[in-house]
Amino acid sequence: MKYILITPTYNEEKYIRGTIESVIRQEKKPEQWVIVSDGSTDRTDSIIKEYLVHNEFITFVRYENPEKITSRLGRVSKKVVACVNEGLKYVKTDYELIGILDSDVTFKSDLFAGLIRKFQENEMLGLAGGFIYNVTGEKRWPYFMNADTVGGVNQLFRRKCWEQIGGLYSGGHHDYYAVVSCRMHGWEVRSFPDLELDHHKHASTAGRSQIKAKFHLGCMDYVCGELFLYSFIRALSLINKRPVLIGFLLRITGYLFAFTTRKPQQIPTNLKTYLRREQIKKLKEIFKNNK
């Protein structure tokens, strides 16, 4: 199965070389890889250009987003989606799979060959990815533990699925919406533990404190249309993590802040309806099991 990749990037001189080297070493390379630099001001562009001469499948695009995105909630997602849409204009080859890949990850040479096998084995698989691990120095821990979702760091879509969901939605969490939208259209979504990626630039390395990160996630829970009870129960998983209790309180406070200040919910109505039906079903299962 032929696949293409699109990578939005901004000021990633510290990490992008590792990502490029990882793709170049793939057993199964993409037919085309479009890297879109969103107005980078460091050495990101020059590092990408080093690889263009000997890797004809790489296309470099320098992009200056004409839209001024002022809202902090969902700002990064909107910039990513704009870059992906710009990158699609430069695709010159046919493909069966389309992947969105971050520019701060490294992975083994069998990642995409392995993901392609998963698609070949299951014709209802619409969105797949590897298991993501955050990395800081010697520390390495899972980005998430749920195999029924795929993080935005590495999302590979079946083209038919991609077209049915209309590509990425420019809302608060484009990757989260993609997962929900795929399921809404009847496709399976799966991350595979045997295929791993290391994510080198996460909240703690991006200059955002854990306190701000937890509060922001709570705000985004509301902006993305989640039910308060569902968000509350999920936040309980933070209650015993250091700093004890604070992470839970910050996430709930973020949700309530966004609710009371009437932050606009950045989610289509049909997707919100489906999402809340899913969450009500999960809540019923939780209460049933607890009883």
Disulfide bonds with the S-S distance in Angstrom:
none
